[in-house]
Amino acid sequence: MINKAICPNCGAEGTVGRYCEFCGTKIPFPKEKPTTSGKSKEHKPRIVRFSTTKDEAIELFLSYLYGKKVSFENIKIINISTYSIPFIAYNVYYEYYWTGENEDGIPDNGTLKGEKKIIIPSYDDSIQKLPSFDSYSIFRDSDLYIKESIEGKYETDFDVNISKCEETPNEIWNRLGKEQFSSSIRSMNPWYDESVISKLQDDGVPITIPFYVIHFNLDRKENYFYVDGLGKDRTLSNIRTHKLKTLEERVAHYKNFEKYLKQEDFGLTENQKEKLLKMYYPSSAIGVLEKKKENFEKKKEEKKEEEIKTKSMEKSCLTILLVVACFIIAVIGLIQYSNHAKQVELEEYNAEMAEKHVRDSIEHEKAMQQQKEERKKRNYRPSAPTPSFSDVEVIGLTNGVKQIRLAEEYENTIYGFDKQGFLISVKYTNYNTSVINGFYTIKQGKLITRDGKEVEYNKVSANEDIISCDNYTLCNVTYDSKNRIVKIKDEYDTRKFVYDEGNNAHKERDKYMGGTEAEEKMSIPIFDIIGHSIHIPQNWEDKITSSDEKGRPTEIVYDGTLSKETIKIAYW
């Protein structure tokens, strides 16, 4: 159902979640008071005690490293310390308005309400700055920490005791917890409205949580690994590695890890080391690898024998054909001797048929071989080339952008980016003639799905792909030497793109008097395939209407084709 509400700016009636047709202000969902007693609850301070040992913490750390593709000889543990960190546990009421589609593809919306717990750090970072703890929070396991804690005084038997901050629980919530909680709630549904209404149900529960903090170097860079008192693996390190994909990689990784455990003294027992080594079943993996090599060599020999047999059969067939041809020629000669002119004609005919038979046999063999090669080509599905720069850089912005939204009266388009600046999703809604919704997922410049259907990239040449869906060709895409899209050609049109010195993409258009020139707007080229591109003007610095506290633009307004266009930008 469509919810009506009053615009907070001009007082006109409009639709919740849409923009007012009179003043352009977004109409929020009406705030409802939570059904609680209204009385704030006060709680006594609580403390979580260690239920895991230092050896178990080290074991968790090593198992974490074992799952990463790292060189163990470049890892050095500096120290292992116990930390006492103060937190506040909040019980929060929330509600937010969502829009989406039902199973039949018809637009739908509604309101989600409920209560959840979230634990937020409350330490004084002016006294001691903790590595990576400024954004640390506990959301999913909050009930477990409350259950395992006891009422008691603040303990001091730790290597490091972090003091509580002087802020009130409500001030801590407004500074850290409110935005983290809203982000967690919004992640439950991709079709969320930006506004999440949240309200504290009590004053919060002061709770102290102990941590093992493992300080280590990887490739001479500092890293930290956290294990809390309940043995929860809370990794707050900056390790970024690839997964172990092949069997060969896993076996080599196992041998490297085995050597590392023998050289370094972690105080672990032999049983603990053996437990870690058996985590990926390496002995069976090695056996499978050897069997794989054996089968490969066997198939190689069988293929060689099959090729020899095939060549021998081809020679035999050719010999038989030649013998038959000679026999036919001899018969024709005898007939010609007795029947003169008619026999000469018959000889020529039979000789021609014999040669045709030989040619057809050879052509048949060539055709069969060509079919095999074509089948191999059809089964080859390489991925689209990875661009040498991020998608957000293509439209003239720096990495760190989380979302770009085009907000118009009849159209609403949202780009979602990861922290590296690559586009990962596109959501659009068109209200011009009828409500049209669409959702796309993108990975490093490659369109993955289109309305839930798989999109295939088929290689044509070193710098050209054919993009198809359900055996229907969408377009041809051409890349330059830097893996940038320079041309998109479909059944109806051809679009070309040029790049400036900053790698910003401009669509090339025809001049009025001949020739070509670059558009004054920048866009991501891949969206000429789906037809819902957001354009950003080249000199966008002169069109900024609002910025955040760091000076980054949050709104850009410029003259569009028919009216003013507003670009809203959010950051990680």
ROMAR-268109 format. One line per field, with one value per residue (C-alpha): x, y, z; residue number from 1. Coordinates in nm, 2 decimals. Layout:
ROMAR-268109
east: X	...
north: Y	...
up: Z	...
n: NUM	...
//
This chain:
ROMAR-268109
east: 0.00	0.11	0.13	0.04	0.20	0.25	0.56	0.76	0.88	0.57	0.28	0.15	0.03	0.26	0.38	0.62	0.97	0.91	1.01	0.74	0.62	0.59	0.92	1.13	1.17	1.19	0.88	0.99	0.78	0.58	0.75	0.56	0.62	0.74	0.49	0.70	0.63	0.84	1.04	1.41	1.58	1.90	2.14	2.43	2.78	2.86	3.18	3.27	3.54	3.79	3.66	3.94	4.31	4.61	4.70	4.35	4.38	4.71	4.55	4.26	4.52	4.72	4.40	4.31	4.65	4.62	4.31	4.49	4.72	5.03	5.40	5.45	5.82	5.72	5.50	5.65	5.46	5.57	5.36	5.04	4.86	4.54	4.31	4.01	3.78	3.46	3.14	2.78	2.50	2.19	1.84	1.70	1.36	1.38	1.16	1.22	1.02	1.11	1.02	1.06	0.88	0.67	0.70	0.50	0.73	0.47	0.60	0.55	0.64	0.60	0.74	0.97	0.97	1.14	1.39	1.76	2.07	2.40	2.72	2.93	3.28	3.29	3.67	3.85	4.06	4.22	4.41	4.51	4.43	4.34	4.42	4.11	3.87	3.72	3.47	3.43	3.08	2.90	2.56	2.47	2.61	2.49	2.26	2.55	2.77	2.49	2.41	2.78	2.85	2.82	2.77	3.09	3.36	3.60	3.89	4.26	4.44	4.52	4.83	4.63	4.32	4.14	3.96	3.59	3.51	3.33	3.05	2.70	2.56	2.32	2.61	2.81	2.50	2.46	2.83	2.90	2.60	2.32	2.48	2.63	2.30	2.11	2.37	2.32	1.94	1.95	2.17	1.89	1.71	1.86	1.54	1.57	1.47	1.76	1.58	1.59	1.40	1.57	1.50	1.68	1.46	1.68	2.00	2.22	2.41	2.78	2.98	3.35	3.48	3.84	4.05	4.36	4.54	4.80	5.04	5.23	5.41	5.33	5.57	5.70	5.35	5.18	4.86	4.64	4.43	4.16	4.00	3.75	3.69	3.43	3.67	3.51	3.74	3.72	3.98	4.05	4.36	4.43	4.53	4.40	4.47	4.33	4.16	4.34	4.17	4.36	4.47	4.84	4.81	4.66	4.93	5.21	5.04	5.02	5.40	5.48	5.26	5.41	5.76	5.65	5.51	5.84	6.06	5.85	5.79	5.43	5.41	5.17	5.16	5.22	4.85	4.75	5.00	4.86	4.51	4.60	4.77	4.48	4.24	4.23	4.30	4.63	4.73	4.43	4.48	4.84	4.70	4.44	4.70	4.93	4.63	4.54	4.88	4.87	4.53	4.66	4.96	4.74	4.49	4.78	4.91	4.56	4.51	4.84	4.75	4.41	4.57	4.80	4.50	4.31	4.59	4.63	4.26	4.28	4.57	4.38	4.06	4.26	4.43	4.09	3.95	4.25	4.22	3.85	3.92	4.18	3.93	3.67	3.91	4.01	3.65	3.58	3.88	3.75	3.40	3.56	3.75	3.43	3.18	3.39	3.21	2.96	3.22	3.44	3.16	3.09	3.46	3.47	3.16	3.29	3.63	3.47	3.25	3.55	3.74	3.43	3.41	3.77	3.72	3.40	3.57	3.85	3.60	3.40	3.71	3.79	3.43	3.44	3.76	3.62	3.31	3.54	3.73	3.40	3.27	3.59	3.54	3.18	3.28	3.54	3.38	3.65	3.55	3.56	3.90	3.96	3.99	4.32	4.14	3.82	3.47	3.43	3.74	3.58	3.33	3.59	3.56	3.81	3.78	3.58	3.24	2.97	2.66	2.57	2.20	2.02	1.71	1.46	1.08	1.02	1.34	1.55	1.88	2.13	2.49	2.65	3.03	3.26	3.54	3.79	3.57	3.43	3.06	2.87	2.50	2.25	1.89	1.66	1.29	1.11	0.78	0.73	0.45	0.43	0.65	0.95	1.20	1.53	1.83	2.18	2.49	2.84	3.18	3.49	3.33	3.16	2.78	2.69	2.31	2.03	1.69	1.80	1.94	2.30	2.50	2.79	3.11	3.24	3.59	3.61	3.97	4.23	4.04	3.68	3.39	3.04	2.79	2.49	2.19	1.97	2.15	2.06	2.34	2.32	2.62	2.99	3.23	3.58	3.86	4.19	4.53	4.44	4.12	3.90	3.57	3.61	3.32	2.98	2.80	2.45	2.18	2.07	2.37	2.74	2.87	3.23	3.42	3.73	3.94	4.12	4.45	4.27	4.11	3.77	3.53	3.35	3.10	3.20	2.94	2.92	2.98	2.72	2.96	3.13	3.39	3.35	3.40	3.38	3.07	3.10	2.96	3.13	2.97	3.05	3.05	2.91	2.57	2.51	2.41	2.14	2.03	2.03	2.34	2.42	2.61	2.83	2.94	3.31	3.36	3.15	3.35	3.16	2.82	2.86	2.56	2.65	2.95	3.02	3.25	3.55	3.49	3.37	3.08	2.74	2.52	2.58	2.31	2.35	2.14	2.02	1.86	1.51	1.54	1.77	1.94	2.05	2.33	2.35	2.68	2.74	3.08	3.21
north: 0.00	0.36	0.57	0.94	1.20	1.58	1.75	1.89	2.19	2.33	2.13	1.97	1.61	1.35	0.99	0.86	0.80	1.02	1.38	1.66	1.77	2.13	2.20	1.88	1.79	1.42	1.32	1.10	0.82	0.96	0.88	0.65	0.64	0.29	0.10	0.10	0.22	0.53	0.48	0.46	0.16	0.18	-0.11	-0.20	-0.24	-0.59	-0.77	-1.06	-1.29	-1.49	-1.83	-1.90	-1.94	-1.76	-2.09	-2.11	-1.75	-1.82	-2.13	-1.92	-1.67	-1.94	-2.10	-1.76	-1.72	-2.08	-1.98	-1.69	-1.70	-1.55	-1.62	-1.74	-1.66	-1.29	-1.31	-1.21	-1.20	-0.89	-0.95	-1.08	-0.86	-0.87	-0.56	-0.46	-0.25	-0.07	-0.10	0.01	-0.24	-0.07	-0.21	-0.02	0.02	0.07	0.11	0.19	0.22	-0.01	-0.04	-0.32	-0.58	-0.89	-1.23	-1.11	-0.81	-0.56	-0.26	-0.31	-0.13	-0.16	-0.08	-0.30	-0.26	-0.44	-0.43	-0.53	-0.50	-0.35	-0.31	0.01	0.09	0.36	0.40	0.74	0.75	1.08	0.88	0.59	0.54	0.17	0.03	-0.03	0.00	0.33	0.16	-0.17	-0.28	-0.60	-0.65	-1.01	-1.17	-0.90	-1.13	-1.38	-1.11	-1.01	-1.37	-1.46	-1.15	-1.10	-0.79	-0.68	-0.42	-0.31	-0.55	-0.43	-0.76	-0.69	-0.58	-0.28	-0.13	0.12	0.40	0.48	0.81	1.09	1.10	0.98	0.67	0.89	1.10	0.79	0.66	0.98	0.99	0.62	0.39	0.55	0.54	0.19	0.06	0.22	0.08	-0.28	-0.25	-0.12	-0.41	-0.65	-0.54	-0.38	-0.20	0.03	0.39	0.61	0.71	0.47	0.57	0.44	0.51	0.38	0.17	0.23	0.41	0.12	-0.14	-0.07	-0.38	-0.46	-0.71	-0.87	-0.92	-1.10	-0.85	-1.02	-0.76	-0.89	-0.78	-0.91	-0.80	-0.53	-0.38	-0.37	-0.58	-0.67	-0.97	-0.97	-1.26	-1.16	-1.33	-1.57	-1.70	-1.51	-1.44	-1.07	-1.00	-0.63	-0.66	-0.51	-0.83	-0.85	-1.18	-1.41	-1.74	-2.07	-2.19	-2.49	-2.81	-2.73	-2.40	-2.58	-2.84	-2.58	-2.37	-2.67	-2.74	-2.38	-2.37	-2.70	-2.55	-2.24	-2.43	-2.62	-2.31	-2.08	-2.15	-2.06	-2.28	-2.51	-2.89	-3.14	-3.23	-2.87	-2.84	-3.16	-3.03	-2.72	-2.91	-3.14	-2.85	-2.88	-3.26	-3.21	-3.58	-3.67	-3.36	-3.47	-3.81	-3.66	-3.44	-3.74	-3.93	-3.63	-3.62	-4.00	-3.97	-3.68	-3.88	-4.18	-3.97	-3.81	-4.15	-4.27	-3.95	-4.02	-4.38	-4.26	-4.01	-4.28	-4.51	-4.22	-4.14	-4.51	-4.54	-4.23	-4.37	-4.70	-4.53	-4.32	-4.63	-4.81	-4.50	-4.49	-4.87	-4.82	-4.52	-4.72	-5.01	-4.78	-4.62	-4.97	-5.07	-4.74	-4.81	-5.16	-5.01	-4.73	-4.98	-5.15	-4.86	-4.56	-4.22	-4.34	-4.51	-4.20	-4.00	-4.27	-4.28	-3.91	-3.92	-4.21	-4.05	-3.73	-3.91	-4.09	-3.77	-3.61	-3.90	-3.85	-3.47	-3.52	-3.75	-3.50	-3.21	-3.42	-3.48	-3.10	-3.02	-3.26	-3.10	-2.75	-2.85	-2.97	-2.63	-2.44	-2.64	-2.56	-2.19	-2.19	-2.35	-2.08	-1.81	-1.57	-1.29	-0.93	-0.77	-0.60	-0.22	-0.06	0.20	0.21	0.28	0.59	0.74	0.71	0.98	1.22	1.13	0.98	0.64	0.63	0.70	0.46	0.57	0.81	0.89	1.07	1.23	1.36	1.40	1.10	0.90	0.78	0.59	0.47	0.35	0.14	0.12	-0.09	0.06	0.02	0.23	-0.05	-0.04	-0.33	-0.25	-0.03	0.03	0.25	0.35	0.53	0.69	0.87	0.66	0.36	0.25	0.06	-0.10	-0.26	-0.40	-0.49	-0.63	-0.53	-0.66	-0.46	-0.33	-0.66	-0.69	-1.01	-1.03	-0.85	-0.89	-1.21	-1.37	-1.47	-1.24	-1.41	-1.24	-1.43	-1.34	-1.23	-1.10	-0.97	-0.65	-0.73	-0.92	-1.02	-0.97	-1.20	-1.31	-1.61	-1.66	-1.31	-1.07	-0.75	-0.57	-0.58	-0.42	-0.30	-0.23	-0.03	-0.13	-0.02	-0.24	0.07	0.05	0.26	0.14	-0.03	-0.14	-0.30	-0.36	0.00	0.23	0.26	0.47	0.57	0.69	0.89	0.94	1.25	1.26	1.17	0.85	1.02	0.88	1.11	1.00	1.10	1.28	1.43	1.80	2.01	2.10	1.77	1.58	1.46	1.60	1.48	1.54	1.78	1.51	1.20	0.86	0.49	0.34	0.00	0.16	0.23	-0.14	-0.11	0.24	0.40	0.61	0.88	1.17	1.40	1.73	1.77	2.09	1.96	2.16	2.48	2.31	2.18	2.29	2.11	1.93	1.72	1.81	1.68	1.91	1.63	1.72	1.56	1.73	1.85	2.04	2.11	2.18	1.86	1.80	1.90	2.03	2.06	1.74	1.67	1.43	1.31	1.15	0.94	0.81	0.51
up: 0.00	-0.07	0.25	0.23	0.45	0.49	0.35	0.64	0.43	0.25	0.41	0.08	0.08	-0.08	-0.07	0.20	0.06	-0.25	-0.32	-0.28	-0.63	-0.51	-0.32	-0.39	-0.02	0.06	0.26	0.56	0.72	1.02	1.35	1.58	1.96	2.07	2.28	2.60	2.95	2.89	3.21	3.17	3.34	3.53	3.54	3.76	3.60	3.47	3.38	3.14	3.27	3.06	2.97	2.72	2.78	2.61	2.43	2.29	2.17	2.00	1.84	1.70	1.57	1.39	1.24	1.11	0.94	0.81	0.62	0.45	0.15	0.33	0.36	0.71	0.71	0.70	1.02	1.35	1.68	1.89	2.21	2.35	2.60	2.80	2.77	2.98	2.76	2.89	2.68	2.70	2.60	2.46	2.41	2.11	1.95	1.57	1.26	0.90	0.58	0.29	-0.08	-0.32	-0.53	-0.45	-0.62	-0.92	-0.98	-0.86	-0.64	-0.27	0.05	0.43	0.77	0.98	1.36	1.64	1.93	1.93	2.14	2.04	2.25	2.18	2.32	2.59	2.66	2.68	2.36	2.47	2.74	2.51	2.15	2.09	1.74	1.53	1.83	1.73	1.50	1.70	1.80	1.89	1.73	1.67	1.99	2.23	2.43	2.49	2.66	2.89	2.98	3.05	3.26	3.63	3.85	4.01	4.05	3.78	3.77	3.74	3.68	3.32	3.12	3.00	3.18	2.96	3.15	3.09	2.92	3.09	2.84	2.94	2.77	2.57	2.44	2.34	2.16	1.96	1.87	1.78	1.83	1.64	1.30	1.35	1.46	1.17	0.92	1.06	1.04	0.68	0.57	0.64	0.32	0.00	-0.06	0.24	0.29	0.42	0.73	1.03	1.34	1.66	2.03	2.34	2.57	2.88	2.99	2.88	3.07	3.16	3.08	3.09	2.83	2.85	2.53	2.42	2.18	1.96	1.82	1.51	1.20	0.85	0.58	0.83	0.87	1.21	1.26	1.55	1.62	1.89	2.09	2.36	2.69	2.54	2.27	1.99	1.70	1.64	1.37	1.33	1.12	0.77	0.61	0.25	0.07	-0.19	-0.12	-0.18	-0.49	-0.64	-0.48	-0.56	-0.37	-0.06	-0.05	-0.08	0.19	0.42	0.38	0.45	0.76	0.89	0.86	1.04	1.34	1.38	1.37	1.59	1.97	2.06	2.37	2.19	2.25	1.98	1.98	1.93	1.63	1.48	1.52	1.33	1.05	1.00	0.95	0.57	0.55	0.37	0.36	0.16	-0.05	-0.14	-0.23	-0.45	-0.62	-0.70	-0.84	-1.05	-1.20	-1.27	-1.44	-1.65	-1.78	-1.85	-2.05	-2.23	-2.34	-2.44	-2.65	-2.83	-2.91	-3.04	-3.27	-3.42	-3.48	-3.64	-3.88	-3.97	-4.05	-4.27	-4.47	-4.52	-4.63	-4.88	-5.02	-5.06	-5.24	-5.48	-5.56	-5.63	-5.85	-6.05	-6.09	-6.22	-6.46	-6.59	-6.65	-6.83	-7.05	-7.15	-7.22	-7.42	-7.63	-7.75	-7.75	-7.87	-7.82	-7.56	-7.36	-7.36	-7.21	-6.95	-6.86	-6.80	-6.58	-6.37	-6.32	-6.21	-5.96	-5.82	-5.77	-5.61	-5.37	-5.26	-5.23	-5.03	-4.79	-4.73	-4.69	-4.44	-4.23	-4.23	-4.14	-3.84	-3.72	-3.76	-3.55	-3.27	-3.27	-3.27	-2.98	-2.79	-2.86	-2.75	-2.42	-2.35	-2.14	-2.01	-1.77	-1.87	-1.83	-1.49	-1.53	-1.42	-1.21	-1.00	-1.13	-0.90	-1.06	-1.40	-1.31	-1.16	-0.79	-0.55	-0.38	-0.05	-0.20	-0.07	-0.27	-0.55	-0.60	-0.88	-0.73	-0.98	-0.99	-1.22	-1.18	-0.88	-0.95	-0.69	-0.75	-0.47	-0.44	-0.23	-0.02	-0.31	-0.54	-0.76	-0.85	-0.70	-0.75	-0.93	-0.83	-1.03	-1.02	-1.31	-1.23	-1.57	-1.72	-1.49	-1.20	-1.33	-1.10	-1.18	-0.99	-1.13	-0.97	-1.10	-1.02	-1.13	-1.45	-1.54	-1.55	-1.35	-1.37	-1.56	-1.39	-1.23	-1.56	-1.62	-1.86	-2.05	-2.18	-2.49	-2.61	-2.98	-2.98	-2.74	-2.68	-2.77	-2.60	-2.70	-2.41	-2.44	-2.22	-2.30	-2.63	-2.73	-2.82	-2.62	-2.76	-2.86	-2.61	-2.72	-2.46	-2.50	-2.37	-2.01	-2.01	-2.04	-2.24	-2.56	-2.77	-2.72	-3.03	-3.03	-3.29	-3.31	-3.22	-3.16	-2.86	-2.82	-2.51	-2.46	-2.14	-2.02	-1.83	-1.50	-1.65	-1.65	-1.91	-2.16	-2.42	-2.77	-2.98	-3.33	-3.37	-3.55	-3.84	-3.85	-3.65	-3.29	-2.94	-2.58	-2.37	-2.08	-1.85	-1.72	-1.67	-1.63	-1.98	-1.89	-1.82	-2.18	-2.19	-1.93	-2.01	-1.66	-1.63	-1.38	-1.54	-1.34	-1.49	-1.58	-1.36	-1.07	-0.81	-0.93	-0.88	-0.52	-0.31	0.02	0.18	0.49	0.79	0.60	0.30	0.07	-0.16	-0.06	-0.32	-0.68	-0.87	-1.24	-1.56	-1.71	-2.05	-1.94	-1.58	-1.28	-1.18	-0.82	-0.74	-0.37	-0.25	0.07	0.19	0.38
n: 1	2	3	4	5	6	7	8	9	10	11	12	13	14	15	16	17	18	19	20	21	22	23	24	25	26	27	28	29	30	31	32	33	34	35	36	37	38	39	40	41	42	43	44	45	46	47	48	49	50	51	52	53	54	55	56	57	58	59	60	61	62	63	64	65	66	67	68	69	70	71	72	73	74	75	76	77	78	79	80	81	82	83	84	85	86	87	88	89	90	91	92	93	94	95	96	97	98	99	100	101	102	103	104	105	106	107	108	109	110	111	112	113	114	115	116	117	118	119	120	121	122	123	124	125	126	127	128	129	130	131	132	133	134	135	136	137	138	139	140	141	142	143	144	145	146	147	148	149	150	151	152	153	154	155	156	157	158	159	160	161	162	163	164	165	166	167	168	169	170	171	172	173	174	175	176	177	178	179	180	181	182	183	184	185	186	187	188	189	190	191	192	193	194	195	196	197	198	199	200	201	202	203	204	205	206	207	208	209	210	211	212	213	214	215	216	217	218	219	220	221	222	223	224	225	226	227	228	229	230	231	232	233	234	235	236	237	238	239	240	241	242	243	244	245	246	247	248	249	250	251	252	253	254	255	256	257	258	259	260	261	262	263	264	265	266	267	268	269	270	271	272	273	274	275	276	277	278	279	280	281	282	283	284	285	286	287	288	289	290	291	292	293	294	295	296	297	298	299	300	301	302	303	304	305	306	307	308	309	310	311	312	313	314	315	316	317	318	319	320	321	322	323	324	325	326	327	328	329	330	331	332	333	334	335	336	337	338	339	340	341	342	343	344	345	346	347	348	349	350	351	352	353	354	355	356	357	358	359	360	361	362	363	364	365	366	367	368	369	370	371	372	373	374	375	376	377	378	379	380	381	382	383	384	385	386	387	388	389	390	391	392	393	394	395	396	397	398	399	400	401	402	403	404	405	406	407	408	409	410	411	412	413	414	415	416	417	418	419	420	421	422	423	424	425	426	427	428	429	430	431	432	433	434	435	436	437	438	439	440	441	442	443	444	445	446	447	448	449	450	451	452	453	454	455	456	457	458	459	460	461	462	463	464	465	466	467	468	469	470	471	472	473	474	475	476	477	478	479	480	481	482	483	484	485	486	487	488	489	490	491	492	493	494	495	496	497	498	499	500	501	502	503	504	505	506	507	508	509	510	511	512	513	514	515	516	517	518	519	520	521	522	523	524	525	526	527	528	529	530	531	532	533	534	535	536	537	538	539	540	541	542	543	544	545	546	547	548	549	550	551	552	553	554	555	556	557	558	559	560	561	562	563	564	565	566	567	568	569	570	571	572
//
